[in-house]
Amino acid sequence: MTAFHAPVDDILFSLRHVAGADRLPDWDDDLAAEIITHFAAFAEGRIAPLDAPGDAQGCRFENGRVRMPDGFPALYAELAEGGWQGLSAPEAHGGMGLGGAVLAGVSEIFTGANHSLQMVTSLAHAASALLLRFGTEAQKAAFIPQLASGGWLATMCLTEPGAGSDLSAIRTRATREGAGWRLEGEKIFISGGDQDMTENILHLVLARTGPAEAGLRGLSLFACPAVLDGARRNAVKVTRIEEKLGLHASPTCQLAFDGAAAELVGEEGGGLTAMFAMMNHARLDVGLQGVAHAARAADLARRYAEERRQGRDGTGAVVSIDRHPDVARMIDTCDALALGGRALCHITLVAQELGTARDFVEFMTPVCKYFCTEAGTRAADLSIQVMGGYGYLREYGAEQNWRDARICAIYEGTNGIHARTNATRSLTLNDGAGARAFADFLRESGSELAEGAASWEAEARRIAGSKEAQAEAHAFMEETCELAYRAAWARIAAVAGRSADAARLARLASGVPGRGRPRRAAG
């Protein structure tokens, strides 16, 4: 397995100079750099080395419980001991209180090093944020310190057999019992639904409290610990774990709730509002997962191509394959996709943290998820192509990178669902304010995007009034993503001189006429 190299300089450049993280009231540039650099060293030295062995061994289902691959429990203990699970949680609840921008940098590095472990641990951050917003004071005090310390992990339990993208079809039911509730039903595709790294798991479960005909309005959100009172197991049973294409060290579970004790989080009937707050955090994180796979792909391809000597240049000298124009083109495509996708996620994240551009964030979140996950898979595929037959082997890690990247376009809402959202709800929500904010973003990114912004606005108005919007959703999302990508690169180019690798950024920027087709001269 080719060693993992964390793209620390690229991440800090993007946060500082492209996204303007210094506008955040809690941003401390020196501290952010120190934290991200420190985690990168931990990821390279401890987390990444277990990625390939964990993939090869996978998770085991024994006597109704999940066993993680060898070394994962000890590694997680180190992660928790270092305070990384409480990175963004408030200090009042035992966290570091460092905010979403620093968490984004750490999360991307974590994914690149070991997506499976990142997948199991990452929802604890989102769960803490959800509880801060919707939980009672008692729930905050009971659950957030446990999540921040790493003593507990969390899951998000939405999907059921027959109720995937259509949450109105959820059948898991919650009934009152005294001061609490009982859950009955089945959930599937639950990441980290069980594991042997923590003493407890906080399941956040979407269940029906109203009649079936109430649809989405009849759904409420519940906190359901796997272990009650620190001793007895709740009535939550793992019925199986899935055999998957990738993420072999991340247990994807089917869970049965058989009268499980739970607490209502937020208002009865307000479950979807609360859950979507958590899902929007997760969708940006998934976008950064795609970025991580693209960056990993670029690094794998570049390092292999620099060492692989084959063919001759114009003088007859044998050269490394990165000197061949087609190979150079593929490497630069991977690199540019990672940099552009990262910029889009960071720009959206900083706007979200500032809380002053909610319409823009609402519009951009599905765009980031769609673009970056497609970019991750494309880059992972190209890195295999650069490496040829060796890329198809397990030895170098390119094939695992592709397998692990592929799920990103599926979970947290399939990319087709996000394309449909882009062509329907995003164009009409709040009288089209999000669409206007996106067009303004394009114009503010550079004069070369003015014509594209005007054309896009005209198309958006047409689709918003069309009865065939869903049929046109894919093409419209592709157009939206191409313009967003160009805007990201226009902003990168404008500040490229502040990077320690300015020549690389300038070269890549000059080759981005459209989405994902950078050019580079061999030499």
N, C-alpha and C positions, 0 to 999 in steps of 0.2 A: 504494500500500500504506500503510495506516494505521501510524504508528510504533509500535514495541513499547515498552511501559512495564513494567519489572520490578516485581513486587509485593513489594518488599523489606520494607516495614513489616509486611505480613501474614505473611510467612514468619518474620521474627524474633519477632513476637508469638506465633505458633503454637509455635515451638521453645521460647521462653522460658517462656511462661505457661500454655500448654495442655499441652504434652508434658513440661515440666519438664526441659529439657536440662541445667540447672545441676546435676542429680544425677549427671551423667557425670563421672568422675574427671578427664578431660582437657578439660573444657569451660572455655573462656575467653570470657566474654561479649563483652568489648570486641573481642577478636581476631576472633571469629566475625562480629560485626557489620561489622567493617572488611573482612574477606575477602569476605563476601557482597555488601556495598555496592560494593566495588571491581569484583567480577566483573560486577555488574549494569551498571555504567557501560561496561565492555568489551562486554557483550552488546548493550546498546542502541546503542552507537556503531559497533561493528565486526561483530558476528555477525549481528544482525537484518537489517541492510541487504542481506545476500546471500541472505536467505531466499527472497524472491519471484523474483529473477533465477535462483537455483539451481533453483527449482521449474520455471521456464519453460524453462531450458536442459536440465536433467537430466544424468544421467551418460551417457558414451559408451563403447562397447565397440569398441576398435580394435586389430587385430593381436593378439588374445588377451589384451589388458590393458584395465583400466578407467581411464577418464579422468574426473576429477571436474569439476564445472562451473567456469567461469572464476572466479578469485579464491579458490577454496577451498584450494588448496595454500598460498598465501601467508598466508591467514587462519589455517590450522592451524599454520603455523610460528610465528605470533604467540602462539597458544594454548599451544604447547609451550614457547616461550621464556619465557612468563610463569609456567611451573611448574604450570599447571592440571591437567595429566595426572597429576601426582604428588601431588595434593592430599591423598589419604588414605593413600598408601603410607608405610611407615616411613622415618624420617629415615636409618636405617642403610642403606637401599637407595636413597637419593637422593630421597625424597619429602618432603612437608611434615609428614606424621604428624598431620593435623588431625581425623581420625575421620569417622564416617559421618554425623553430624548436619550438619556444615558442608557435606559433599559433597552431602547431600540438598537443601540450599538452593541450592547452585550448580547442581545438575543440573536442578532445576525451572526455574530462570531460563534455563538453556541451552536446554531444550526449548521454552519459550515463544518464545525468540528465533529458533531454527532447529532444528526437530526432526530434520531430515535429518542435519545435522552432529553433533548430539548422539548420534544413533543410531550413527553410525560410530565415534565416539570413546569412548562410555561403557563398553563392555565391557572396556576396559583396566583400569578400576578393579576390576571384579569378578574379572578374571583374576589380578590381583596378590593380591587377598584369598584366592582359591582356592590359589594357589601358596604363600602363607604358611602355609596350613593343611595342605596335602597334599604340597607339593613337597619334594624333597631339598634339602639345603643348597646343592648345586651348581646345582640348577635355580633356586633363589631368587636366587643370585648372578648367574646368567647372564641371567635373564629379567626380574626385577622392576625393576632399574635402567633397562633399556631401555624398559619400559612407563612408568615414572615420568618419564623424561626426555621422553617423547613421540616418541622415535626409532622405536618400534614401536607398532603398534596390535594388537588382539586380536579374535578371533571365537569364537563358540560353535557348533560343528558337530554338531548332533544329527539334524535332520530329513533323511529320505531319501524317495525316491518309494515310497509304500506304507508308510512308517513315520514318521507324524507324531506324533499323540498316543500311539500304541502303540509305545513304544520297544523292546519285546521283539521287534519285527519288524525291528530294525536288521540289515543285512547287511554293511555295511563291515567288513572283517576285518583284524586285525592279526596278523602272524606274526613270530616272533623271527628276528633276523639278527645273529649275534654278540652284542655287548653291547646292541644296539638292537632296533628293531622296524621293520617295513615295513607301510604302510597301503595297502589296495586297496578301492576302492568309490567311491560317489557320494553327495554331500550336496547338498541343495537349500535354498532360502530362507535363505542365509547372509548376514546383514547385514554389509556391509563386507568381503565375501569377497576383494575386491581393490580397490585405490585407488592413486593416485599421490602421496599426501601423505607417506608414510613409507618408509623404506628397507627395512622388513621388517614382516611380519604374523605373529603367533603364533596359529596355529589350535589351538584346544583341541577335540579330536575324540573322540567316543564311538564305539568300535569293538568288534567281537566278538573275544574271545580264547578263549572257551569254545565248546562245541558249541551249535548252534541250539536244541536242546531245553533248554539251561540257562536260556533266557529272559533276564530282566534280570540274573541272577547271572553271566552269561557276558560282561558288558560291562565294558570298562576304558576309562580316560581317557588320552589321549595329547597331548603337546605336540609340535606339528609346525610348525616355522618355514617360511615361504614361501621364504626364502633361507637357504642353509647356508654357514657359514664366512664370512659377510659378502660372498660373491661369487657362487656358483653357485646357480641356482634349484633348489629341491626339485621333486619330481615331483608338483606340485599344479597343476592346470590349470583355468582358468576356461572353462567351456563356453558360458555365456550369462549375461546379466543380464536380470532380469524387467522388463516394462513394467507399472507399477502405478498404482492409483488415486491414491495420494499418496506422500509421501516420495520425490519424484523425484530429489533430490540425494543419496539414500542408496542405494548400489548393492546390490541383492539378487541374490546370485550362485548359480549352480550350480557346484559344484566336483567335479572328478574327481581322486581320489588313485590314482596309478598306480605303486605301489611307493615311496611317499613315506617318507623317513626320519623317524622319530619316537621320542620318549622316553615311557616309561610314567610317569604321574603318579599317585602313591598306590599302592595295592595292586592287583595283578591281580584282576579280578573286582569291584573296588570302584568302578568308574567312575560308577555311578549316584549313589552317596553323594556323591562329589566334585562331580559335575555339578549335583546338586540344591542343594549349598551355593552354587554360582554362580547357579543359577536363582532361588533365594529372594531373593538380593540383586537380581537383575534384575527380579523380580516387584514388589518394592516400588518400584523405579525406574520401572517401567511404570505403577504406580499414580500416581506423581508426574507422569508424562507426561500422564495423564488430567487431573490437577489443573491442570497448566500450560495445557492446552487450554481447560479451563473458565474459568480466570482470564483467559486471552487473550480468550475469548468475551465475558466480562462487560465487559472494558475496551473492546473494539470496539463492543459494543452501547451501552454507557453514553455513550461519547464521540460516537458518531453521533447518538444520541437527544437529547443535550443541544444539538446544533447544528441538527438538523432541525426546522423550524418548520412545523406543520400542525395545523389544527383550532383550536377556540376553547374557552376555559374558561367558567365560569358567568357571567362579566362580559362576555363577548363578545370578550375579548382573544385574539389569536393566540398560541399557546403552543408550546413545543418538545414533541416527542412523548413525552419521558420524563414529562410531566405527565399523560398518559393512563393510566388504571389498568391496562389490559391490557399496555401496553408496560412500565410500571413493574414489573408482576408478573414478566414474562419476564426483565428485567434482574436483578431480585433473585434469581430462581431460579438464574441462572448464577452470581451472586456467592456465594450460600449453598452451592451445590454445591461450588465451589472451596474455600471456607473449611472446610466440614465434611469434605470428602475429605482436604484437607491435614492437618487435625488428626488424622484416623485414621491416616494414614501416619506422621506424626511421633510419635504416641503409640506405635505399633508399633515404629518404628525405635529410639526411645530405650530401649524395653524390650529390644530385641535387642542394642543396644550395652551395656546393663547386664549382660546375660546371666543375669538372676535370674528371668525369667518365660518360660522357653522354651516351655512349653505354650501360653501366651497368644499368643506370637509365631507359633508354628506354626499356631494356629487363625486368627489375624487376617491373616496374609499373603495367602491367597487371597481373603479378604473385602475387603481393601484393593484388591487387583488388580481384582476384579470391580466393586466399587462405583465406584471412581474412574474406571475406563475407560468404564463406562456413563455416568457423570456428564459426562465430557469430551465424549463424542459428543452427549449431550442438550443440553448447554450450547452447543456449537458450532452445533447445529441451531437452537436458539432465537435465537442472535445473528443468524443469517441472517434469521429471521422478523422480528426487530425492525427490521432494515434494509430489509426488503421486497425489491423488485427490485434495489436496489443491493447487498444482501447476496449476491445470486446472481451478481453480476459479480465479476471478479477484482480490480477496482480497490481494494477496501477490505481484502481479505485474509480475510474471513469464510469464503469458500468453500474456500480452501486450508486454513484451520484445521480445517474439517470433514473434508476429505479426509485430512489428516495424522492427525487424531485417530482415524479409523475403524479403523486397524490395531490399536490398543491393546487392543481387546477380543478380538483374534484371536491375536496372538503371545504367547510365554511361557505357553502353555496357553490354549486358548480359554476364554471365560467359562463355557460349558457344562461344560467339564471341571472348572473350579473349583467350580461349583455342585454337581456330582456329588461332588467331594471333601468339600465342606461337609456333605453329607447322609450320607456314608458314613465315610470314614477319619477325618475331623476329630471325629466324635462318639464314636469307639471307641478312638482312639489313646491309649495310656497310661491305659487304663481311663476314658476320657472326661475326662481332666484339662483339656484345652483347652476343652471345652464348659463345664465348671464355671468356668474362669477367665474366659470370656466373660460368663457370667451374673453373676459377681462384678463385672466391669467395668461392666456395665449398672447394677447396684445402687449401686456406688460413684459413679456419675455423677450421681445425684440421686434423691430419693424418688419423683419422678414416673415413674421407669422401673421401680420395684419390681414393679408389676403386669405390665408387659411382660416382665420377666425371668422371672417365675414361669410365665407362659404359654408363653414360649419354651422354658424347660427342660422343661415337660411335653410340648411338641411334639417336642423333641429326643429325649426318651426314647422316644416312640412311634415316631419315624422310625428310630431306632437299632435297634429290634427288628422293623422292618417288612421284608418281602420286596420291597416296592414303593418302596424308598427312592430309587432312581434316577428313577422316574417323578415323584416329588414334589420332586426336587432343586431345580428352578427356583423353585418357589413358596417353598420353605424358604429358599433363598439370598436371595430378595427380602425375606422377613420378617427374616432376620438382618441384612441391610444397612439396612433401615429403622430397626431398633432401634439399630444401631451409629451411624448418622447422627444419630439423636436424642440418643444419648449424647454424641457429639462436640459437638453444639450445646449440650447442657446444660453441658458443661465450658467451652465458649467463653463462654457467657452468664455463668457464675460468675466469670469473670476479665475480662469485657469492659471494666470500668472502668480496667484497666491499659493499654488500647489508646489510641493517639492519635486513633482514630476510634471512640470508645466508642458514640456515638449510632447509628452505622451498624450496629454489631454487635448492639446491644440491639434495634434495629428488626427486623433479620433474624431474631434468635433468637425474637422474639415471634411470628414467622410460620412456624415449623417444627413443625407438629403431626405431620407424617409426612415421609417421605423426599422431598425435592426439590419441595415445594409451598409455598414461602414466600409470605406475603401482604405487601402494602404499600399504604398509602393514598396516593392521589395528592395532591400539594400542594407 
